[in-house]
Amino acid sequence: MNDQTQIARDQAHLAQLGYQQELKRTLHFFANFGVAFTYLSPVVGFYSLYAFGLQSGGPRFFWGIPIVVFGQLMVVLIFSELANTFPLAGALYQWARRLVTPSYGWFVGWIYGWALLVTITAVDFGGAPYVASALGITSPSQSSLILLTLALVLIQTAINFVGVNRLRILLNVGVAMEILGTLGIGTVLLFFGHQPVSIVNQTMGVQGHGSYTPLFLVALLFSAFIFYGFESAADVSEEVINPRRHVPRAMITALLIGGFTTLYAVFAFLHATPNMLLAMNAAKSPNPITYILAANFGTAVSQIFLWVVVLAFLSCGAAVQAAATRVFYSYARDGMIFGHQWLRQVSPRFQTPTNALIVSAVVALAFSLSARFESILTSFAVVGIYLAFQLIVLGWIIARVKGFRAQEGGFRLGAIGPVVAALALIYGVSMMVNLARPLTPSAPWYLNYEVILATLAVLVLGAIVYFTAGIPRKLRSTGDASGTMNAMRDA
């Protein structure tokens, strides 16, 4: 089947779901995979969090990776069934409003959308030190890092503004940088074997005379902070050719390849560490990545690798921004947010929701000026994503009890669906508790509970917007039945 015939079928299915084609449908599987893989970004996660994982749990933090990948695989299998049935922009918002009720979907989308906006800033601020190092700025000030963060946001916005075809070029570069930054550099490092293979089973005494389990739970957050973003492939569903086939494959493939490449890179860097105790000393090696690269390759070669990392950060931020833009475009198209008439407008030239993109850029720029709250922003971004994920899994369970079945002719879980959903929910709730629990009892209470407080603040703000924007009245007046089981079966 040629592209035009498939696009016609995709547009017909979109019309059955209640929408007309407005966005440009040009993405094939690899480009769709690129959105998910560059957002998940093993390079961004690994290069940002390796110090945290190693210094929190010692080399044995390596084993947290397969645990988290398995848990998220259960989640992505549920998502794949929903992406097959409802291939719509702003995926989680659309799925939730159809699985449960429009109001339920509104709050899921609100949490998810804000988590995405915060993630843009978190990614770019995390990439700013690498940009500074690549530019030869050895000790960047806080002001310099903020300026570099602002620059990254503006570059990503410009690329997203001119449409998915230009974004696709950056994503292709991003995928190449991800592979080079993990498998490529990792393979070269394997020739510099300073540590035995068994290093992945060692703790280097981080637990002292106590139990290692609490420290492993902390180090597990290394993986929790990395392995999400695969759902962004579904956020751009209306720009994908044959999304019912490609989006589920893209999400699953992005997670599995991301898990493998991260596992490979972590092992390679552990294996190539000349002095493990030095690498684990936060005071002497605040960034063990640069220490390991410089020790094995020299400073000059390490500088070249920095540009690989910079490009990975840039493509990751662009993918996150693309996902966030589609969520708020999807809201606006349904009239579910302030300024919806303006926000839903699509550029006739680029077929991109440029007004929603402008808002995402403005919010990300504003967050960039609050860099001193980076830890709060980053923590909320992750917890917000996990909360939205589990609300979708819970919604799937509720809908399944009421008779929901995925659309035939695509990805379906069938009889194993309830088992997968139960495992996904157990994993997700457990990880949210691990993410939000107090880690430093000696700190002020508000710092120990900053993640919970930030999440509550977003929910309260959401409730204010929900009622002041008259969303309940709009839903009653339109007689919105998109959450009914009949509508799902008919779709």
N, C-alpha and C positions, 0 to 999 in steps of 0.2 A: 504494500500500500504506500503510495507516495505521500509526501508531507501535506499537500493541499487537501487530499481526501481525508487524511487523519485529522487535520485541523478542523475541517467541517464537522466531523463526528464529535470532536472535543467541544466545539461551540454548541452543537445540539444538546450534548449532555449538560453543559453549563446552563443552557436555557431551561432545561428540565429542573435544575436546582434553583432557578429563579433569577438568573443574571444574564446580561448580554456581554459579549466579548468586548472589552475596552483596552486591555493590556496587550502587548505584542507577544504573540505565541511563537517563539523561535528556538527555545531551548530543547536540545536533545538530552539523552541520558548523561553524557559526560559533563556537560555544562551544569545540569541539575545536580549531579554528584559533586561538582566543583563548589557549588553554593554550600552544600552540607559539609563537605570535607574541610573547606577553608574556614568555615565558622567553627567547627569542632577544633580544627587546627592543632594537631599534635605539636607542632613547633612552638606556637604561642604558649600553649599550656606547659610544655616541657621546659622551655627556656625561662618561663616566668616562675615556675613552681618547683623546679628541681631542688633548689636550695632548701625550700620548705620541707619537701618530702625526705630528703637525705638527713637534714639536721634534726627533724622531728622523730624519725623512726629508724635512722640508720639504713644501711643497704637493704635490709629486709622489707622496706616499704615497697619494693619491687612487686611483692605478691598482692598488693592491694589493687593493682591494675586489672588482672583477670576477674577479680571479684566484682569490681564496679562495671566492667564491660559486660559481664554476664547479667547483672541487674538491669543495666540500661538496654540490653538486648531484649529482655522481656517487655520493656516499655516500647521499644521501637517496633516490635511485632504487633502490638496493639495499634500503634500509630499507622503502621502499614495497611492494616485492614481499613482504618478510617480514611486514609489517603486514597485508597481504591474507591471507596464509596462516595466521599465528599471531596473531590479534588478542587479546592477553593482557596483563593488568596486569604492570608491571615488564618492559617489552618486551625490552630487550637481554638480560637474564638468561634469559628464556624462549626467545628466539630461539637464543641460543648453546647452550643445553642440548639443543635439538632438532636444531640443525645439526651439532653435533660429538658431545659427550658431556655428561652432567649435570655432571661435574667441571669441564669446560671452562666450561660456563655458570655454575657457581658462582663461579669466579674472575673472569669477565667482569662478573657482577653485583656482586661485591664491590668491584672497582675503580670501576665506574660509580656504585654507591650511595654510596661515600665521596666521590667527586668531587661528587656532587649535594649532600651534606651540607655540604661545604666551600663550595660555591657559594652556598648560602643565606647564610652568614656574609659571604662576599666581596661579594655584592650589597648586603646591608644595611649593611655597613661603608662601602661605596662611596657609598651613598645618604645616610649620616649627615651629611656636610658640607652637602649640599643642604637637608636638613631643618633643620640649624642656621641656615643662611643665611635660609631661609624664615621661621624663627622670630625672626630679628633678632639671632642670636648671631654676631657678626662674627669673633671669633677663638676658636673652640671649643677647649677643652683635650682631651687624649687621653681623659680620664675622661668628659667630656661626650659625645664621639663614641661611646664604648663604651656609655654609657647609652642613647643614641639608637638604637644598633644593637640593643640588647636590647629596646627598645620596639617596633621594627619587627618583630623575630622574634615577639614576643608577639601583636601585632596580626594578623600573617599566620596564626599558629597558631589564633587564635580564629576567624578567617574559615574556615579549612580544617576546623575542628572541626565546624562546623554543616552541613557537606555541600556537595556540588558545586553545588547551586542557588544558595547564597549566594556561593560562589566564582565562579560564572558572572557574577554581578553585578559583582564586582571586576574580572574579566577583561574584561568589556565596557567598563568605565571605562578599564581599562588600554589596550585597543586604541585607544580614542578619544584617550587621552593620547599614545600612540605616534605616531598620525597627526598630531595637533596639534603635538607636539614635534619632528617631523621635516619633514613636508610643509607644515604650517601656518606654523611659524616660518620655515622655509626659504623659502617663497614670499614672505613679507613682507620677508625680508632681501634678496631679489633686487632690490628697489627701492632698496637702498643699495649701489650698485655702486662700490666703491672700487678693486677689482682687475679686470684684464681676464680674459676667459674663458680665455686661455692660461695663467693662473696655475697650473692643474693640471699643467702640464708643467715648472714651474720648481722648482729645488731650493734656491734662495736661498743657494747656496754651502755647504751643510752638509757636503759632502764635502771641502772644502778643495782640496788639490792631488791627492787620491787618488781612487780609484774610488768611484762612487756605489752600486754593487751591494751591498756589505756593509751600508750604511745602509738601503737599500731592504728588505733581508731583515729587518732589525730592525723597520723601520716596518710591514712586512707583518704583524707580530704584532698591530697595531691591529685588523685584520680577523679574524685567527685567534681573538682573544679574544671576538669578537662573534658570529660566524655558526655557532653551534650552539645546541641547545635545541629545535630543531624536532622531535626524537625524543620529546619529552614528550607530544606528541599521541598517540603509541602507548602510552606508559606508562599512560594512563587509558583504554585501549581497552575495558575491560569496563564502562565507564560511558558509552560512546558508542552511540547508536542507529545501526545499520548501519555498524559500524567498518570492515568490509572495503572499503567505498566511501569513507567520509568521512576515515579516518585518513591514507591515502596522499595524498589531495588536500590535507588540512590541513598536512601536513609540507612538501610541495612549495611550496604557496602561501605559507606562512610564510617559507620561505627566500627565495623570489623577491621577495616584497613587502619583506621585511626588507633585502635587498640593494639594491633600488631606492631605498627611503626613505633608507637610509644614504648611498648615493651622492649623492642629491639634497641631503641636509642638509650633507654635507661640502663639496660645491661651493658651496652658498649661503653657508656660513660663510666659506669662503676668499674668495669674491667680495665679501663685505661687511666684510672686515678692513681697517680704516683704515690700519694700519701693520703690515705683515707681519713685519718684523724685530722689532718690539716684541712681537708675539704669539708669536714663536718664542723669545723670551728667557725662559727658565724662571725666572730670578731676578726679572725685572720683571713678568712675566705668568704666574704659576704656574698659573692657570686661564684660558687664552685665551677660553674660552666666555663667561665672565662679562665679560671685557674687551670682546668683540665686541658682546654684547647691550647692555651699558651705554653703549658708544660710539654705538650706533645708535638705541637706544630710551630711554636714560636709566635711572637706577637704579630709579625707581618701577615702571616697566613690567617691568623685568627681574625684580623681585621676584615679580610675578604669574606669570611663566614658570617660576619656581623650583617652584611648586606643581604644575605640569604634570609636571616632572621627578620630584618626590617621589612623586606618584601612580604614575608609571611604575615607579619603583624598588619601591614597595610591591606592585604587581601582579606584577612580575617575581619577587620573592622568594616570593610565595605560589604561583606556578606551579611554581617549582623545588621548593618544599617538597611540593607535591602529587605531583610526579613521584617524589621520594625516598621518600615514604610508600608509594606503590604498589610500589616495588621491594622494600622490606623486608617489606611485606605478602605479596608474591608468594613471597619466600623462606620466610617463616614458614608459609604455607599448604602448602608442600612439606616442612615440617619440617627446613629446611636452615640453621637458625640457633638460637643459644641463646634460650630463652624463647619458642619458636615458638608454643606453645599460647596464651600471653598476647598475643603480637604479632599473631597472625592474627585476633583478635577484631574483629568489625565492630559498630559501634553500631546497635542495632535501630531507634533513632529516626532517625538521620541516614544510616544505611547507608554509613558512612565508617569506614575502619580507624583508629579513634581512638587505639588503643594504639601502633601504629606511628608515628602522628603525634606523640604525646607524646615518643617516643624521638627523633624527628628534631628536635623543638624543643629538647630537653635538650642534644643534641649541638651544635646550632647555637648555643645560648646559651653552652655551654662554650667553643666556638671564638671566640665574640665577646669573651671575656675575654682572649684571646691576640692582641689586635689588633696588637701589635708584630711578630707573625709574618705580617702580612697578605700581604706579597709572596710568601712561601713557600706560603701557603694558596691564594692566587689562581693561582699558577703550577701547583701540583699539580692544582687543579680543572680547569684547561684541558688539561693533559697527560693527566690521568686520563680525561677525556672522550674525547680523541683516541685514546688507547690502546684504550679500550673499543670505540670506533667501528671501529678497524682490525681488532680481533680478531673483530668481527662480519663485516666484509668478508672476512677470511681464512677464517672459518668458512663463509661462503656459497660461497667458491671450493672449499673442501674438499668440502662437501656437493654442490655442482654436479657435481664430478668423479665422485662416487659415485652420481649419478643424481637428485639433488633437482630438482624442478620446482615452481614456485609453483602454488598452487591456482587452478584455472580460475574464470572468472566475476568476476575482479577485476584489479588491477594486475599486469601481467607484463612482464618485460623481453624474454623470448624470446631470439632469437639474439644480440642485442647485449649480453646480460647479461655475458659474460666480458670484453668490451671495457670496459664501464662499471666492472666490479669492478677490473680492472687499473688504470684511471685513478684510481679512488678510493683504491686501495692505494698507488700511487706518490705521489699528493698527500698522503695522510695520514701516511705514513712520513716524507716530506720535511718536512712541517710539524712533526712531533714532534721531528725533529732540530733544526730551527730554534728550536723552543721551549725545548729542553733544553740546547743548546750554550752553553758559557761566553761571556759577553758582555763581561766586565770582567776581563781577564787579571791586572790588578794586584791584584784582590781576593783574599782567602784562598780556598784551593781549595774549602773546604766551602760557601762562598757561591756560587762559580761552578757547583757541582754540586748546589745545594740542591734543584732540581726532581727530579733523578735520585734523590737520597738520600731525598726524601720519598716518591717512588713506590715505591722499594725497601722503605721502612719499612711502607707500606700492604700490599705483597705479603707481606712476612714476617709481619706481624700476621694477614693473611688465612690464611696457611699454618698458623699456630698455632691459629687458631679452627677451621679446616677439620678438623684432626686431633683437637684436644681435644674438639670437639663430636661426634666420631665420624661425620662425614659419609660417609667411604668405607664404613664398616660399614653405615650406614643404606641407602646405595645398593645394596649387595650383598644386604641382607636383604629389601628391597622388590622387587628384580629390576627396577629402574627401566629401562624401555626407551624413555623419551621421546626419546632421542637417535638412535634408529634411523631408517633411511630408510623402512622400512615404516610406522612410526608417522606420519611426515611425510606420506606419500602418502595414508594413510587419513584424516588430518585434513582 
